[in-house]
Amino acid sequence: MGTAADPSKSKRPWRATLILAYQSLGVVYGDLSISPLYVFKSAFAEDIEHSETNEEIFGVLSFVFWTLTLIPLIKYVFIVLRADDHGEGGTFALYSLLCRHARVGFLPGDEFAEEKGISGAQDLGGISGGRVRRTMESHRLLQSFLLFLALVGTCMVIGDGILTPALSVFSAVSGLELSMTREHHQYLEVPAACFVLVCLFALQHYGTHRVGFLFAPIVVVWLLCMSSIGLYNIVHWNPHVYKALSPYYMYKFLRKTQRRGWMSLGGILLCITGSEAMYADLGHFSQFSIQMAFTSVVYPSLVLAYMGQAAYLSRHHIINTDYRIGFYLSVPEKLRWPVMAVAILAAVVGSQAVITGTFSIIRQCTALECFPRIKVVHTSSKIHGQIYIPEINWILMMLCLAVTIGFRDTKKLGNASGLAVITVMLVTTCLMSLVIIMCWNKSIFLALGFVFFFGFIEALYFSASMVKFLQGAWVPIALSFIFLLVMGVWHYGTLKKYEYDIQSRISIEYLLGLGPSLGVVRVRGIGLVQSELVSGIPAIFSHFVTNLPAFHEVLVFLCIKSLPVPHVTPEERFLVGRIGPREFRLYRCIARYGYRDIHKDDVEFERDLVCSIAEFIRSEKFHHRGKGADQESGGETMSVSRTGIKLCEEYDDKEDSAGPSERREIQSPVAAPRKRVRFILPAESPKMDSKAAQELIELQEAREAGMAFIFGHYYVRAKRGSSLLKRLAIDVGYDFLRRNSRGPSYAMNVPHASTLEVGMICLV
């Protein structure tokens, strides 16, 4: 299946790989590169008492070095990056990868990710780890927990999108305290940080592609500044600081500081903030380019920066205020203002990457019916991953300003951000262990070793962060609870409505039997009935025909499905089948989209849909006689390619723009009053029988007459006797979200004159 990235990533020339590695510095590593601004400051904030020895300083450096080495370098760069879902990464990519290798999907329509010709769908019969897979498939509770785990990770990513910009920008402007008194800089820090944040969110609608060429140079300059200053501090203050890289200093640190040292781990873990971006942004870069950028540039620069700070602190630990000031005091005085300017720009770049990552994951949740429908604006015509969501942008801005003004302290912001970061990593570790067994066919002992080794490290940091619950760590939990409640209620209501559709669908016999009793008439044109069903006829259509006994001469039941895969290729987009006998001209069309696909506008979508139906008619292997194969459930649908039949539409006053002379065309004997429609067949197309040719003629005549869209408007209500919790979820929560969410994206561009909305109450 296609991906946002080039499918030939593995064969890129060195020059292209180097360019991608350079670009990834600005998009992927902005957040990770600014962590030296606040790590030492957060680690020493109140948890570790001042000492005249260097054991605490070297112990923190040793923890930082080994944390950077084990988590971003070994776990993400060399292991997790390999678990891509057709080039895509992130929490939902891991979840969709599991859904395609085992029937563990908990979303409506997941079955279409693994059948009906989707490339990349796995043959479930030969997957190793059969016991684990069968256990997951047979227990609905485990499937629910798997979805819950993915949603928790997603909610924490959203929380990180709120906290990281506040922490980064506030830490960057904290250098103002070096040039003014404590009273003055306290009054200036918060307004300056808020001003930068407002500007940052206000510029989001321009899209990252407008200023993307500035991102990589800013991060490169920032990394160069950090590493150069770090190298200077090592040489000038303490060349022997390299000894602290020994893991023995971690033992000495914990032995001396004990509980206080364990609590300081909540600040140390901030050194890996942004590591998840390496995996989440995998779809925009190649795996090797991300690995190259981190191992050759980012990792050495960060190590030198942290070693330089430790070297400076080891010679100035007598001054208590040094721990409060942190990074900027280790910068030579003549360079502080230029470095602070670069740091602010780097903080903006890092925040930008987190914000756009939040947009992307919310869009994925929306596509999989786990988040209310929202407006998604694509800010780049070339890079589909660059999007802007207005509602989410302003919500993030208000929450970001609220935590900045409310905390006014990098320590509390660091506690909050740290918990969000480590929770996402724990979720990734748990899902990754299942991928090792179910997708990579590796030994269960290897998966257990992975989850126990990295899970133990991350659980240690998680416990240290949870201790800071009252000192700011409650914020990501509260934010995640709110977003999880919204996502859970929306998904629950959507699932119940889908189950109602399944139970209330009608048979073809019932539909055909309505004709004699109601006097149903067929009008010219194509009627497009939108439905969530992939089989059967929705009850909303029966409700429509009962009250208005007329429908179009060509009727198409359209089901648009979002699959837990990144992309669906155009050749696999449509599944087309027939409902009932051939002479009734009833069709079913299933349009499939991945969570990163873009819905086309109405004109292009209509053309693709009509071409797909025409191709189905032309390539149908046999003719239905009497009762069709779709008597009850919608019959067999087949994947059709849109590269065969071409649709030519023109007005009578225009010149004929027929295809090449070697192509044959089918023309309607009835001239359209305004628009002329023709199907152009490939030259090598076999000769069709008269029935198929007549069916194509009727289809193009219906296309000339126009297309009407029939949408169902469901009012979902809980049944009488339902529990209080269910009534609150459906009648209050889901109803509120439905009324305040946007309509389906494919319905936004449909002309209002061609739309008919049918209301119906669903009791679930």
MONORGI-V436492 format. One record per backbone hydrogen bond with DSSP energy under -1.0 kcal/mol. NH is the residue of the N-H (numbers start at 1). CO is the residue of the C=O. E is the energy in kcal/mol with one decimal. If there is no record, write none. Layout:
BEGIN
nh=NH co=CO e=E
nh=NH co=CO e=E
END
This chain:
BEGIN
nh=9 co=6 e=-1.3
nh=11 co=8 e=-1.7
nh=12 co=9 e=-1.8
nh=17 co=13 e=-2.2
nh=18 co=14 e=-2.6
nh=19 co=15 e=-2.1
nh=20 co=16 e=-2.3
nh=21 co=17 e=-2.6
nh=22 co=18 e=-2.3
nh=23 co=19 e=-2.5
nh=24 co=20 e=-2.4
nh=27 co=23 e=-1.2
nh=28 co=24 e=-2.6
nh=29 co=24 e=-1.3
nh=33 co=29 e=-2.1
nh=35 co=32 e=-1.0
nh=37 co=34 e=-1.7
nh=38 co=35 e=-1.7
nh=39 co=35 e=-1.4
nh=42 co=38 e=-2.3
nh=43 co=39 e=-2.5
nh=44 co=40 e=-2.1
nh=46 co=44 e=-1.1
nh=58 co=54 e=-3.1
nh=59 co=55 e=-2.2
nh=60 co=56 e=-2.3
nh=61 co=57 e=-2.2
nh=62 co=58 e=-2.5
nh=63 co=59 e=-2.2
nh=64 co=60 e=-2.6
nh=65 co=61 e=-2.7
nh=66 co=62 e=-2.4
nh=67 co=63 e=-2.2
nh=68 co=64 e=-2.5
nh=69 co=65 e=-1.9
nh=70 co=66 e=-2.6
nh=71 co=67 e=-2.3
nh=73 co=68 e=-1.6
nh=74 co=69 e=-1.9
nh=75 co=70 e=-1.9
nh=76 co=71 e=-2.1
nh=77 co=72 e=-2.3
nh=78 co=73 e=-1.0
nh=80 co=75 e=-3.2
nh=81 co=76 e=-2.2
nh=82 co=79 e=-1.4
nh=83 co=80 e=-2.0
nh=84 co=82 e=-1.3
nh=85 co=88 e=-2.8
nh=88 co=85 e=-1.0
nh=94 co=90 e=-1.8
nh=95 co=91 e=-1.9
nh=96 co=92 e=-2.8
nh=97 co=93 e=-2.1
nh=98 co=94 e=-1.9
nh=99 co=95 e=-2.2
nh=100 co=96 e=-1.8
nh=102 co=98 e=-1.3
nh=104 co=102 e=-2.3
nh=110 co=107 e=-1.7
nh=112 co=109 e=-1.6
nh=113 co=110 e=-2.2
nh=114 co=111 e=-1.0
nh=118 co=115 e=-1.1
nh=121 co=118 e=-1.7
nh=126 co=123 e=-1.0
nh=133 co=129 e=-2.4
nh=134 co=130 e=-3.0
nh=135 co=131 e=-2.1
nh=136 co=132 e=-2.3
nh=137 co=133 e=-2.5
nh=138 co=134 e=-1.8
nh=143 co=139 e=-1.6
nh=144 co=140 e=-2.4
nh=145 co=141 e=-2.3
nh=146 co=142 e=-2.1
nh=147 co=143 e=-2.1
nh=148 co=144 e=-2.6
nh=149 co=145 e=-2.6
nh=150 co=146 e=-2.0
nh=151 co=147 e=-2.5
nh=152 co=148 e=-2.5
nh=153 co=149 e=-2.2
nh=154 co=150 e=-2.0
nh=155 co=151 e=-2.8
nh=156 co=152 e=-2.3
nh=157 co=153 e=-1.7
nh=158 co=154 e=-2.0
nh=159 co=155 e=-2.4
nh=160 co=156 e=-2.3
nh=161 co=157 e=-1.7
nh=163 co=159 e=-2.3
nh=164 co=160 e=-2.6
nh=167 co=163 e=-2.7
nh=168 co=164 e=-3.1
nh=169 co=165 e=-2.4
nh=170 co=166 e=-2.1
nh=171 co=167 e=-2.2
nh=172 co=168 e=-2.1
nh=173 co=169 e=-2.1
nh=176 co=173 e=-1.9
nh=177 co=174 e=-1.6
nh=178 co=175 e=-1.6
nh=179 co=176 e=-1.3
nh=185 co=181 e=-2.5
nh=186 co=182 e=-1.5
nh=188 co=184 e=-1.1
nh=189 co=185 e=-2.7
nh=192 co=188 e=-2.2
nh=193 co=189 e=-2.7
nh=194 co=190 e=-2.7
nh=195 co=191 e=-2.4
nh=196 co=192 e=-2.2
nh=197 co=193 e=-2.3
nh=198 co=194 e=-2.7
nh=199 co=195 e=-2.2
nh=200 co=196 e=-2.3
nh=201 co=197 e=-2.5
nh=202 co=198 e=-2.4
nh=203 co=199 e=-1.4
nh=204 co=201 e=-1.0
nh=206 co=203 e=-1.4
nh=207 co=204 e=-1.5
nh=210 co=207 e=-1.2
nh=214 co=211 e=-1.6
nh=218 co=214 e=-1.8
nh=219 co=215 e=-2.3
nh=220 co=216 e=-2.7
nh=221 co=217 e=-2.7
nh=222 co=218 e=-2.5
nh=223 co=219 e=-2.9
nh=224 co=220 e=-2.4
nh=225 co=221 e=-2.5
nh=226 co=222 e=-2.7
nh=227 co=223 e=-2.6
nh=228 co=224 e=-2.3
nh=229 co=225 e=-2.7
nh=230 co=226 e=-2.7
nh=231 co=227 e=-2.6
nh=232 co=228 e=-2.4
nh=233 co=229 e=-2.5
nh=234 co=230 e=-2.2
nh=235 co=231 e=-2.4
nh=236 co=232 e=-2.8
nh=237 co=233 e=-2.5
nh=238 co=233 e=-1.1
nh=241 co=238 e=-1.5
nh=243 co=240 e=-1.6
nh=244 co=241 e=-1.9
nh=245 co=242 e=-1.8
nh=246 co=243 e=-1.7
nh=249 co=246 e=-1.6
nh=251 co=247 e=-1.2
nh=252 co=248 e=-2.2
nh=253 co=249 e=-2.2
nh=254 co=250 e=-2.3
nh=255 co=251 e=-2.5
nh=256 co=252 e=-1.9
nh=257 co=253 e=-2.7
nh=258 co=254 e=-2.1
nh=260 co=257 e=-1.4
nh=262 co=258 e=-2.3
nh=263 co=259 e=-2.3
nh=264 co=260 e=-1.5
nh=265 co=262 e=-1.1
nh=266 co=263 e=-1.4
nh=267 co=264 e=-1.5
nh=268 co=264 e=-1.6
nh=269 co=265 e=-2.2
nh=270 co=267 e=-1.1
nh=271 co=268 e=-2.1
nh=272 co=269 e=-1.7
nh=273 co=270 e=-1.4
nh=275 co=272 e=-2.1
nh=278 co=275 e=-1.3
nh=280 co=276 e=-2.7
nh=281 co=277 e=-2.3
nh=282 co=279 e=-1.4
nh=284 co=281 e=-1.4
nh=290 co=286 e=-1.8
nh=291 co=287 e=-2.1
nh=292 co=288 e=-2.7
nh=293 co=289 e=-2.4
nh=294 co=290 e=-2.1
nh=295 co=291 e=-2.5
nh=296 co=292 e=-2.2
nh=297 co=293 e=-1.5
nh=298 co=293 e=-2.1
nh=299 co=294 e=-3.1
nh=301 co=297 e=-1.8
nh=302 co=298 e=-2.6
nh=303 co=299 e=-2.3
nh=304 co=300 e=-2.4
nh=305 co=301 e=-2.3
nh=306 co=302 e=-2.5
nh=307 co=303 e=-2.5
nh=308 co=304 e=-2.4
nh=309 co=305 e=-2.0
nh=310 co=306 e=-2.3
nh=311 co=307 e=-2.4
nh=312 co=308 e=-2.2
nh=313 co=309 e=-2.7
nh=314 co=310 e=-2.1
nh=315 co=312 e=-1.2
nh=319 co=316 e=-1.2
nh=322 co=319 e=-1.3
nh=323 co=320 e=-1.1
nh=325 co=321 e=-2.0
nh=326 co=322 e=-2.7
nh=330 co=327 e=-1.5
nh=331 co=328 e=-1.2
nh=335 co=332 e=-1.8
nh=339 co=335 e=-2.5
nh=340 co=336 e=-2.6
nh=341 co=337 e=-2.1
nh=342 co=338 e=-2.3
nh=343 co=339 e=-2.6
nh=344 co=340 e=-2.3
nh=345 co=341 e=-2.0
nh=346 co=342 e=-2.7
nh=347 co=343 e=-2.6
nh=348 co=344 e=-2.1
nh=349 co=345 e=-2.3
nh=350 co=346 e=-2.8
nh=351 co=347 e=-2.5
nh=352 co=348 e=-2.5
nh=353 co=349 e=-2.0
nh=354 co=350 e=-1.6
nh=355 co=351 e=-2.6
nh=356 co=352 e=-2.5
nh=357 co=353 e=-1.8
nh=358 co=354 e=-1.9
nh=359 co=355 e=-2.1
nh=360 co=356 e=-2.2
nh=361 co=357 e=-2.2
nh=362 co=358 e=-2.1
nh=363 co=359 e=-2.1
nh=364 co=360 e=-2.0
nh=365 co=361 e=-2.1
nh=366 co=362 e=-2.3
nh=367 co=363 e=-2.3
nh=368 co=364 e=-1.5
nh=369 co=366 e=-1.6
nh=370 co=365 e=-3.3
nh=377 co=388 e=-3.2
nh=379 co=386 e=-1.5
nh=386 co=383 e=-1.5
nh=388 co=377 e=-2.7
nh=393 co=389 e=-2.5
nh=394 co=390 e=-2.1
nh=395 co=391 e=-1.9
nh=396 co=392 e=-2.8
nh=397 co=393 e=-2.1
nh=398 co=394 e=-2.3
nh=399 co=395 e=-2.3
nh=400 co=396 e=-2.7
nh=401 co=397 e=-2.6
nh=402 co=398 e=-2.0
nh=403 co=399 e=-2.3
nh=404 co=400 e=-1.8
nh=405 co=401 e=-2.7
nh=406 co=402 e=-2.5
nh=407 co=403 e=-2.2
nh=408 co=404 e=-1.8
nh=413 co=409 e=-1.9
nh=414 co=410 e=-2.5
nh=415 co=411 e=-2.1
nh=416 co=412 e=-2.2
nh=417 co=413 e=-2.7
nh=418 co=414 e=-2.6
nh=419 co=415 e=-1.6
nh=420 co=416 e=-1.6
nh=421 co=417 e=-2.4
nh=422 co=418 e=-2.5
nh=423 co=419 e=-1.8
nh=424 co=420 e=-1.8
nh=425 co=421 e=-1.8
nh=426 co=422 e=-2.0
nh=427 co=423 e=-2.2
nh=428 co=424 e=-2.4
nh=429 co=425 e=-2.3
nh=430 co=426 e=-2.2
nh=431 co=427 e=-2.6
nh=432 co=428 e=-2.5
nh=433 co=429 e=-1.8
nh=434 co=430 e=-1.1
nh=435 co=431 e=-1.9
nh=436 co=432 e=-2.2
nh=437 co=433 e=-1.2
nh=438 co=434 e=-3.2
nh=439 co=435 e=-2.1
nh=440 co=435 e=-2.2
nh=442 co=436 e=-2.4
nh=447 co=443 e=-1.6
nh=448 co=444 e=-2.3
nh=449 co=445 e=-2.4
nh=450 co=446 e=-2.1
nh=451 co=447 e=-2.6
nh=452 co=448 e=-2.5
nh=453 co=449 e=-2.3
nh=454 co=450 e=-2.1
nh=456 co=452 e=-1.7
nh=457 co=453 e=-1.5
nh=458 co=454 e=-2.5
nh=459 co=455 e=-2.5
nh=460 co=456 e=-1.9
nh=461 co=457 e=-1.7
nh=462 co=458 e=-2.7
nh=463 co=459 e=-2.5
nh=464 co=460 e=-1.7
nh=465 co=461 e=-2.1
nh=466 co=462 e=-2.3
nh=467 co=463 e=-1.3
nh=469 co=466 e=-1.4
nh=473 co=468 e=-2.2
nh=474 co=469 e=-1.6
nh=475 co=472 e=-1.6
nh=478 co=474 e=-2.7
nh=479 co=475 e=-2.9
nh=480 co=476 e=-2.6
nh=481 co=477 e=-2.2
nh=482 co=478 e=-2.0
nh=483 co=479 e=-2.5
nh=484 co=480 e=-2.8
nh=485 co=481 e=-2.2
nh=486 co=482 e=-2.2
nh=487 co=483 e=-2.7
nh=488 co=484 e=-2.9
nh=489 co=485 e=-2.6
nh=490 co=486 e=-2.3
nh=491 co=487 e=-2.5
nh=492 co=488 e=-2.5
nh=493 co=489 e=-2.6
nh=494 co=490 e=-2.5
nh=495 co=491 e=-2.5
nh=496 co=492 e=-2.4
nh=497 co=493 e=-2.3
nh=498 co=494 e=-2.1
nh=499 co=495 e=-2.3
nh=500 co=496 e=-2.1
nh=501 co=497 e=-2.1
nh=502 co=498 e=-2.1
nh=503 co=499 e=-2.3
nh=504 co=500 e=-1.9
nh=506 co=537 e=-2.8
nh=508 co=631 e=-2.0
nh=511 co=507 e=-1.7
nh=512 co=508 e=-2.9
nh=513 co=509 e=-1.9
nh=514 co=511 e=-1.0
nh=518 co=514 e=-2.3
nh=519 co=515 e=-2.4
nh=521 co=549 e=-1.5
nh=523 co=551 e=-1.7
nh=526 co=706 e=-2.3
nh=527 co=554 e=-3.0
nh=528 co=708 e=-2.9
nh=529 co=556 e=-3.0
nh=530 co=710 e=-2.4
nh=531 co=558 e=-2.8
nh=537 co=506 e=-1.6
nh=541 co=538 e=-1.2
nh=543 co=539 e=-2.2
nh=544 co=540 e=-1.6
nh=545 co=541 e=-2.8
nh=546 co=542 e=-2.3
nh=547 co=543 e=-1.2
nh=548 co=544 e=-2.3
nh=550 co=548 e=-3.0
nh=551 co=521 e=-2.1
nh=553 co=523 e=-2.6
nh=554 co=525 e=-1.5
nh=555 co=585 e=-2.2
nh=556 co=527 e=-3.1
nh=557 co=587 e=-2.9
nh=558 co=529 e=-2.5
nh=559 co=589 e=-2.6
nh=561 co=591 e=-2.8
nh=563 co=593 e=-2.9
nh=565 co=563 e=-1.7
nh=572 co=569 e=-1.5
nh=573 co=570 e=-1.0
nh=575 co=590 e=-2.1
nh=576 co=638 e=-2.6
nh=577 co=588 e=-2.5
nh=579 co=586 e=-2.7
nh=584 co=581 e=-1.3
nh=585 co=582 e=-1.6
nh=587 co=555 e=-2.7
nh=588 co=577 e=-2.6
nh=589 co=557 e=-2.6
nh=590 co=575 e=-2.9
nh=591 co=559 e=-2.5
nh=592 co=573 e=-2.6
nh=593 co=561 e=-2.8
nh=595 co=565 e=-2.2
nh=596 co=566 e=-2.3
nh=597 co=594 e=-1.4
nh=605 co=601 e=-2.3
nh=606 co=602 e=-2.5
nh=607 co=603 e=-2.1
nh=608 co=604 e=-2.3
nh=609 co=605 e=-2.5
nh=610 co=606 e=-2.7
nh=611 co=607 e=-2.5
nh=612 co=608 e=-2.0
nh=613 co=609 e=-2.1
nh=614 co=610 e=-2.5
nh=615 co=611 e=-2.5
nh=616 co=612 e=-2.0
nh=617 co=613 e=-2.3
nh=618 co=614 e=-2.3
nh=619 co=615 e=-2.3
nh=638 co=576 e=-2.6
nh=640 co=574 e=-1.5
nh=646 co=680 e=-2.5
nh=648 co=678 e=-2.9
nh=650 co=676 e=-2.3
nh=652 co=674 e=-1.5
nh=654 co=651 e=-1.9
nh=663 co=660 e=-1.8
nh=666 co=679 e=-1.8
nh=676 co=650 e=-4.1
nh=678 co=648 e=-2.4
nh=680 co=646 e=-2.9
nh=681 co=664 e=-2.5
nh=685 co=682 e=-1.6
nh=693 co=689 e=-2.1
nh=694 co=690 e=-2.4
nh=695 co=691 e=-2.1
nh=696 co=692 e=-2.1
nh=697 co=693 e=-2.1
nh=698 co=694 e=-2.3
nh=699 co=695 e=-1.9
nh=700 co=696 e=-2.4
nh=701 co=697 e=-2.1
nh=702 co=698 e=-2.2
nh=703 co=699 e=-2.0
nh=704 co=700 e=-2.0
nh=705 co=701 e=-1.8
nh=706 co=702 e=-1.0
nh=708 co=526 e=-2.8
nh=709 co=754 e=-3.6
nh=710 co=528 e=-3.3
nh=711 co=756 e=-2.4
nh=713 co=758 e=-3.6
nh=715 co=760 e=-2.7
nh=717 co=762 e=-3.1
nh=722 co=719 e=-1.7
nh=727 co=723 e=-2.3
nh=728 co=724 e=-2.4
nh=729 co=725 e=-2.2
nh=730 co=726 e=-2.8
nh=731 co=727 e=-1.7
nh=733 co=728 e=-3.0
nh=734 co=729 e=-3.0
nh=735 co=730 e=-1.3
nh=736 co=732 e=-2.0
nh=737 co=733 e=-2.3
nh=738 co=734 e=-2.8
nh=739 co=735 e=-2.2
nh=740 co=736 e=-1.3
nh=742 co=373 e=-2.2
nh=747 co=744 e=-1.3
nh=754 co=751 e=-1.4
nh=755 co=752 e=-1.3
nh=756 co=709 e=-3.0
nh=758 co=711 e=-2.9
nh=760 co=713 e=-2.2
nh=762 co=715 e=-2.7
nh=764 co=717 e=-2.7
END
